[in-house]
Amino acid sequence: MKVELSPAEAIVLFEALNRLVDSDALHDNAEALAAGALIDRLEGHLPVIDGADYAFRLARAKEELTEDIED
């Protein structure tokens, strides 16, 4: 299976999956393994970003994804 994501979608999904795994909300080992595999694949395609630059890029990605949503 091949799924294509924009850079903004990739970084936001990467963060969301990490939070999900860290929260122990997954129901079993299969879910944890599948989430971990996706995290690894996403991480391998994200640019290396450290510190404040990463936080800024994540914020910009979230803004980009939600800019067309009306309140």
LUMVEXDO-98049 format. One record per atom (N, C-alpha, C): residue number from 1; residue in three letters; atom name; x, y, z. Coordinates in Angstrom, 2 decimals, always signed. Example, Ala and Ser with C-alpha at 12.3 -4.5 7.8 and 13.67 -1.06 7.14 Angstrom:
ATOM    n  res  atom     east    north       up
ATOM    1  ALA     N   +13.19    -5.69    +7.80
ATOM    1  ALA    CA   +12.30    -4.50    +7.80
ATOM    1  ALA     C   +13.20    -3.30    +7.80
ATOM    2  SER     N   +12.85    -2.25    +7.08
ATOM    2  SER    CA   +13.67    -1.06    +7.14
ATOM    2  SER     C   +12.90    +0.03    +7.87
//
This chain:
ATOM    n  res  atom     east    north       up
ATOM    1  MET     N    +0.84    -1.17    +0.00
ATOM    1  MET    CA    +0.00    +0.00    +0.00
ATOM    1  MET     C    +0.89    +1.23    +0.00
ATOM    2  LYS     N    +0.49    +2.21    -0.76
ATOM    2  LYS    CA    +1.24    +3.46    -0.82
ATOM    2  LYS     C    +0.29    +4.61    -0.47
ATOM    3  VAL     N    +0.73    +5.44    +0.46
ATOM    3  VAL    CA    -0.05    +6.61    +0.87
ATOM    3  VAL     C    +0.84    +7.82    +0.70
ATOM    4  GLU     N    +0.34    +8.83    +0.02
ATOM    4  GLU    CA    +1.12   +10.05    -0.15
ATOM    4  GLU     C    +0.55   +11.15    +0.74
ATOM    5  LEU     N    +1.45   +11.83    +1.45
ATOM    5  LEU    CA    +1.08   +12.91    +2.34
ATOM    5  LEU     C    +1.86   +14.15    +1.99
ATOM    6  SER     N    +1.26   +15.29    +2.24
ATOM    6  SER    CA    +2.01   +16.53    +2.10
ATOM    6  SER     C    +2.99   +16.61    +3.27
ATOM    7  PRO     N    +4.01   +17.45    +3.17
ATOM    7  PRO    CA    +4.92   +17.61    +4.31
ATOM    7  PRO     C    +4.19   +18.04    +5.58
ATOM    8  ALA     N    +3.20   +18.92    +5.45
ATOM    8  ALA    CA    +2.43   +19.37    +6.62
ATOM    8  ALA     C    +1.66   +18.20    +7.23
ATOM    9  GLU     N    +1.02   +17.41    +6.40
ATOM    9  GLU    CA    +0.27   +16.26    +6.91
ATOM    9  GLU     C    +1.20   +15.27    +7.61
ATOM   10  ALA     N    +2.38   +15.07    +7.05
ATOM   10  ALA    CA    +3.32   +14.10    +7.62
ATOM   10  ALA     C    +3.79   +14.51    +9.01
ATOM   11  ILE     N    +4.16   +15.77    +9.19
ATOM   11  ILE    CA    +4.67   +16.19   +10.50
ATOM   11  ILE     C    +3.56   +16.21   +11.54
ATOM   12  VAL     N    +2.36   +16.62   +11.15
ATOM   12  VAL    CA    +1.24   +16.64   +12.11
ATOM   12  VAL     C    +0.83   +15.22   +12.47
ATOM   13  LEU     N    +0.77   +14.33   +11.49
ATOM   13  LEU    CA    +0.44   +12.93   +11.78
ATOM   13  LEU     C    +1.51   +12.28   +12.65
ATOM   14  PHE     N    +2.77   +12.58   +12.38
ATOM   14  PHE    CA    +3.88   +12.05   +13.18
ATOM   14  PHE     C    +3.71   +12.44   +14.65
ATOM   15  GLU     N    +3.41   +13.70   +14.90
ATOM   15  GLU    CA    +3.21   +14.17   +16.27
ATOM   15  GLU     C    +1.99   +13.50   +16.92
ATOM   16  ALA     N    +0.89   +13.41   +16.18
ATOM   16  ALA    CA    -0.33   +12.81   +16.73
ATOM   16  ALA     C    -0.12   +11.34   +17.08
ATOM   17  LEU     N    +0.54   +10.61   +16.21
ATOM   17  LEU    CA    +0.81    +9.20   +16.49
ATOM   17  LEU     C    +1.72    +9.02   +17.70
ATOM   18  ASN     N    +2.72    +9.87   +17.82
ATOM   18  ASN    CA    +3.60    +9.79   +18.99
ATOM   18  ASN     C    +2.83   +10.04   +20.28
ATOM   19  ARG     N    +1.93   +11.02   +20.26
ATOM   19  ARG    CA    +1.11   +11.29   +21.45
ATOM   19  ARG     C    +0.22   +10.10   +21.77
ATOM   20  LEU     N    -0.35    +9.49   +20.75
ATOM   20  LEU    CA    -1.23    +8.34   +20.94
ATOM   20  LEU     C    -0.47    +7.17   +21.57
ATOM   21  VAL     N    +0.70    +6.90   +21.04
ATOM   21  VAL    CA    +1.52    +5.81   +21.59
ATOM   21  VAL     C    +1.94    +6.13   +23.03
ATOM   22  ASP     N    +2.36    +7.36   +23.28
ATOM   22  ASP    CA    +2.80    +7.76   +24.62
ATOM   22  ASP     C    +1.67    +7.72   +25.64
ATOM   23  SER     N    +0.43    +7.87   +25.20
ATOM   23  SER    CA    -0.71    +7.91   +26.12
ATOM   23  SER     C    -1.20    +6.52   +26.52
ATOM   24  ASP     N    -0.63    +5.49   +25.94
ATOM   24  ASP    CA    -1.07    +4.11   +26.20
ATOM   24  ASP     C    -2.54    +3.89   +25.83
ATOM   25  ALA     N    -3.03    +4.63   +24.85
ATOM   25  ALA    CA    -4.43    +4.50   +24.43
ATOM   25  ALA     C    -4.65    +3.35   +23.45
ATOM   26  LEU     N    -3.58    +2.76   +22.97
ATOM   26  LEU    CA    -3.72    +1.65   +22.03
ATOM   26  LEU     C    -4.16    +0.40   +22.79
ATOM   27  HIS     N    -4.97    -0.41   +22.16
ATOM   27  HIS    CA    -5.61    -1.53   +22.85
ATOM   27  HIS     C    -4.78    -2.80   +22.94
ATOM   28  ASP     N    -3.87    -3.00   +22.03
ATOM   28  ASP    CA    -3.09    -4.23   +22.06
ATOM   28  ASP     C    -1.75    -4.05   +21.35
ATOM   29  ASN     N    -0.95    -5.11   +21.39
ATOM   29  ASN    CA    +0.38    -5.06   +20.81
ATOM   29  ASN     C    +0.35    -4.83   +19.30
ATOM   30  ALA     N    -0.64    -5.37   +18.62
ATOM   30  ALA    CA    -0.73    -5.20   +17.17
ATOM   30  ALA     C    -0.90    -3.73   +16.81
ATOM   31  GLU     N    -1.76    -3.02   +17.53
ATOM   31  GLU    CA    -1.96    -1.59   +17.29
ATOM   31  GLU     C    -0.68    -0.82   +17.58
ATOM   32  ALA     N    -0.01    -1.17   +18.66
ATOM   32  ALA    CA    +1.23    -0.48   +19.02
ATOM   32  ALA     C    +2.31    -0.73   +17.97
ATOM   33  LEU     N    +2.41    -1.94   +17.48
ATOM   33  LEU    CA    +3.41    -2.26   +16.45
ATOM   33  LEU     C    +3.10    -1.54   +15.14
ATOM   34  ALA     N    +1.84    -1.50   +14.75
ATOM   34  ALA    CA    +1.45    -0.82   +13.51
ATOM   34  ALA     C    +1.73    +0.68   +13.63
ATOM   35  ALA     N    +1.37    +1.27   +14.77
ATOM   35  ALA    CA    +1.63    +2.70   +14.98
ATOM   35  ALA     C    +3.12    +2.98   +14.99
ATOM   36  GLY     N    +3.89    +2.13   +15.63
ATOM   36  GLY    CA    +5.34    +2.30   +15.67
ATOM   36  GLY     C    +5.97    +2.21   +14.29
ATOM   37  ALA     N    +5.49    +1.29   +13.47
ATOM   37  ALA    CA    +6.01    +1.16   +12.11
ATOM   37  ALA     C    +5.71    +2.41   +11.29
ATOM   38  LEU     N    +4.51    +2.96   +11.44
ATOM   38  LEU    CA    +4.16    +4.17   +10.71
ATOM   38  LEU     C    +4.98    +5.37   +11.20
ATOM   39  ILE     N    +5.18    +5.46   +12.50
ATOM   39  ILE    CA    +6.01    +6.52   +13.06
ATOM   39  ILE     C    +7.42    +6.44   +12.48
ATOM   40  ASP     N    +7.98    +5.24   +12.44
ATOM   40  ASP    CA    +9.33    +5.06   +11.89
ATOM   40  ASP     C    +9.41    +5.49   +10.43
ATOM   41  ARG     N    +8.40    +5.13    +9.65
ATOM   41  ARG    CA    +8.41    +5.49    +8.23
ATOM   41  ARG     C    +8.27    +7.00    +8.05
ATOM   42  LEU     N    +7.39    +7.60    +8.84
ATOM   42  LEU    CA    +7.22    +9.06    +8.76
ATOM   42  LEU     C    +8.50    +9.76    +9.17
ATOM   43  GLU     N    +9.10    +9.31   +10.26
ATOM   43  GLU    CA   +10.31    +9.95   +10.76
ATOM   43  GLU     C   +11.44    +9.88    +9.74
ATOM   44  GLY     N   +11.49    +8.79    +8.99
ATOM   44  GLY    CA   +12.52    +8.63    +7.98
ATOM   44  GLY     C   +12.40    +9.60    +6.82
ATOM   45  HIS     N   +11.21   +10.21    +6.67
ATOM   45  HIS    CA   +11.00   +11.13    +5.56
ATOM   45  HIS     C   +10.87   +12.59    +6.01
ATOM   46  LEU     N   +10.87   +12.82    +7.31
ATOM   46  LEU    CA   +10.82   +14.19    +7.80
ATOM   46  LEU     C   +12.22   +14.78    +7.77
ATOM   47  PRO     N   +12.33   +16.06    +7.44
ATOM   47  PRO    CA   +13.66   +16.67    +7.51
ATOM   47  PRO     C   +14.13   +16.71    +8.96
ATOM   48  VAL     N   +15.42   +16.61    +9.16
ATOM   48  VAL    CA   +15.97   +16.68   +10.51
ATOM   48  VAL     C   +15.80   +18.10   +11.01
ATOM   49  ILE     N   +15.03   +18.22   +12.07
ATOM   49  ILE    CA   +14.72   +19.54   +12.62
ATOM   49  ILE     C   +14.95   +19.47   +14.12
ATOM   50  ASP     N   +15.73   +20.37   +14.66
ATOM   50  ASP    CA   +16.01   +20.36   +16.09
ATOM   50  ASP     C   +15.37   +21.54   +16.79
ATOM   51  GLY     N   +15.04   +21.35   +18.04
ATOM   51  GLY    CA   +14.65   +22.42   +18.95
ATOM   51  GLY     C   +13.51   +23.30   +18.49
ATOM   52  ALA     N   +13.72   +24.60   +18.65
ATOM   52  ALA    CA   +12.68   +25.58   +18.37
ATOM   52  ALA     C   +12.26   +25.57   +16.91
ATOM   53  ASP     N   +13.19   +25.26   +16.01
ATOM   53  ASP    CA   +12.84   +25.20   +14.60
ATOM   53  ASP     C   +11.78   +24.13   +14.35
ATOM   54  TYR     N   +11.90   +23.01   +15.04
ATOM   54  TYR    CA   +10.92   +21.94   +14.89
ATOM   54  TYR     C    +9.55   +22.42   +15.38
ATOM   55  ALA     N    +9.51   +23.05   +16.53
ATOM   55  ALA    CA    +8.24   +23.55   +17.08
ATOM   55  ALA     C    +7.61   +24.56   +16.13
ATOM   56  PHE     N    +8.43   +25.41   +15.53
ATOM   56  PHE    CA    +7.93   +26.40   +14.58
ATOM   56  PHE     C    +7.36   +25.71   +13.34
ATOM   57  ARG     N    +8.09   +24.72   +12.81
ATOM   57  ARG    CA    +7.60   +24.01   +11.62
ATOM   57  ARG     C    +6.33   +23.24   +11.91
ATOM   58  LEU     N    +6.22   +22.65   +13.09
ATOM   58  LEU    CA    +5.00   +21.95   +13.45
ATOM   58  LEU     C    +3.83   +22.93   +13.53
ATOM   59  ALA     N    +4.05   +24.08   +14.15
ATOM   59  ALA    CA    +3.00   +25.09   +14.24
ATOM   59  ALA     C    +2.57   +25.57   +12.86
ATOM   60  ARG     N    +3.52   +25.79   +11.97
ATOM   60  ARG    CA    +3.21   +26.23   +10.60
ATOM   60  ARG     C    +2.45   +25.15    +9.84
ATOM   61  ALA     N    +2.82   +23.89   +10.05
ATOM   61  ALA    CA    +2.12   +22.79    +9.39
ATOM   61  ALA     C    +0.67   +22.71    +9.85
ATOM   62  LYS     N    +0.45   +22.87   +11.15
ATOM   62  LYS    CA    -0.92   +22.85   +11.67
ATOM   62  LYS     C    -1.73   +24.01   +11.10
ATOM   63  GLU     N    -1.08   +25.16   +11.02
ATOM   63  GLU    CA    -1.74   +26.34   +10.46
ATOM   63  GLU     C    -2.09   +26.11    +8.98
ATOM   64  GLU     N    -1.16   +25.54    +8.25
ATOM   64  GLU    CA    -1.39   +25.25    +6.83
ATOM   64  GLU     C    -2.58   +24.31    +6.63
ATOM   65  LEU     N    -2.66   +23.29    +7.47
ATOM   65  LEU    CA    -3.74   +22.32    +7.34
ATOM   65  LEU     C    -5.10   +22.86    +7.72
ATOM   66  THR     N    -5.12   +23.84    +8.61
ATOM   66  THR    CA    -6.41   +24.35    +9.11
ATOM   66  THR     C    -6.79   +25.71    +8.53
ATOM   67  GLU     N    -5.99   +26.27    +7.66
ATOM   67  GLU    CA    -6.24   +27.63    +7.19
ATOM   67  GLU     C    -7.56   +27.77    +6.41
ATOM   68  ASP     N    -8.03   +26.71    +5.80
ATOM   68  ASP    CA    -9.26   +26.79    +5.03
ATOM   68  ASP     C   -10.50   +26.38    +5.82
ATOM   69  ILE     N   -10.32   +26.01    +7.07
ATOM   69  ILE    CA   -11.46   +25.61    +7.90
ATOM   69  ILE     C   -12.10   +26.85    +8.49
ATOM   70  GLU     N   -13.40   +26.96    +8.29
ATOM   70  GLU    CA   -14.13   +28.11    +8.84
ATOM   70  GLU     C   -14.63   +27.75   +10.23
ATOM   71  ASP     N   -14.55   +28.69   +11.14
ATOM   71  ASP    CA   -15.03   +28.45   +12.53
ATOM   71  ASP     C   -16.53   +28.51   +12.60
//
